[in-house]
Amino acid sequence: MGKTVRLIVYGVLIWLIPFAFAFALFRLRADWRTLLGSVMAVFAANLASAFAASSRTGQGS
């Protein structure tokens, strides 16, 4: 896969995965707003780390 295509795919996945995760946890928003914010921050940091590690080691290509 070309570098540009891989960057576009990574960008879409980095947007889509947290969106789907937040959509699944939407019920927490009313009851535990702080918990949802914390869980989303940890999830986003882990996702970014995973994508960075996979692109650095070549596993993403």
MOLINWO-V530818 format. One record per helix or strand. SS is the DSSP state (~ for helix, > for strand). FROM is the first residue (numbers start at 1). TO is the last residue. If there is no record, write none. Layout:
SS,FROM,TO ; SS,FROM,TO
//
This chain:
~,3,24 ; ~,28,31 ; ~,33,57
//
